[in-house]
Amino acid sequence: MVLLGVDPFVRVIPKLLFALGIWKRTFTDPGKDPIVLRILLVDDTPHQQNGHVCGIFIIKYTEYILCDDIKSMPMNFDASRARLDIATRLFKHNDIKKPTQLVQSTGESIVIE
């Protein structure tokens, strides 16, 4: 089931990355298409348990990968705790944006060349 849902992305993403010049085509195995993205599903890594916490799950998953600590990520992902953790860090580092006041338009415009 998962493979069927991922299949369109597996086909489109590599071609897009290649067209943008991000992914260089390398041909190492004559029996395989070098522009096909290969997906490996592993059972012993944390997985998202439902369809509505994907954003927060990806943020935390990426954080663990970047810290080279994926093995310490809990198998049962707690989205509420992860949201609280991120909110706490944003508050601690004052990265929460304050609402800006709307400025009345004077009808004049600026041209930047």
N, C-alpha and C positions, 0 to 999 in steps of 0.2 A: 504493500500500500504506500509506504513512504517513498519507495523508489519511483513509483508512478507519478507521485506529486512532485518529485524533484527532477524528473526527466526533462521537462521543458527548459528548466534553468540550466541543466547540464549541457544542453545543446546550444542555448543562446549566449550564455555568459562568456564562454571562451571565444566565440566569434566576435562579440562586442569588444572584449579586451584586446583581441588581435587587431581589429579594425582601428582601435584607438592607439595602437602602438604600445600598449602596456604589457602585453604578453607576446613574447617572441616565439615564433614557431620553431620547435626543435624536432628533428626527425631522428629518433634513436632506434626505434623498433619498426622495421619495414612492414610488420603485420598489423600495426595499429595506427589509427588516425591521430596525428600529433595535436590536433586542435580539439579533441574531446576531453572534457573535464571528467576525471575519474573520482567517484564518490565511494568512500569506504565507511560503512555504518558499523560502529563498534558498540557492543552491548555493555561494556564495563565503564562507560563514561556517563556523566550526568546528562539527562535528557529533560526537555521541557515536558511537563505532564499534561498540559492542556493547550488550547489554541489562542489564549488571550494574554499570556505573559511573555510573548516572544521578544519584545523589545528589551525588557529588563533582564531576561535570561541571557540574551546576546551580550548585553553590556557586562554582566558579571562573568560570563564564560570567557569573553575577550580579556577581561581583567586578569583572570586566572592564567590564561595562555601567555599574556604579556609578562606576567611575573614568573613564568616558567614553573607554575605551581598547580597545574590542572589536576593532579592526583589528589590534592587536598580539597577540591570542590565537593561539597556534599552531594550525594547521589539523589537525595530528596530535596529539590530546589524549593526554597521558601521565598516566594516573590515579595511578600509583605516585608519580610526582614531585609531583603535586598533593596527595596524601595526606601526603607527607613535609613539604611546604611548610606545610600547615595545622597539622600536629602540631608543627612547629618554632615556629610563631607562638604556638600555645596554650602550649607550654612556656615560651617567652620571656616571655609575659605572665602566667604563672602562673594560667591559666584552667582548668587541668585539675583537676577536682574530686577531692578525696581521699575515699576510702570513709569513710562515717560508721559509728559504732558503734551497734549496736542497743541500745535502751533497754528495760529490762524494764518491762512494764506493771504498775502498782500496782492496777489495777482501778478507779481513780478517773477521773472525766472532768471536763472543763471545758466550761462553756457560755458561748459568746460571743454577746452580743446586739447 
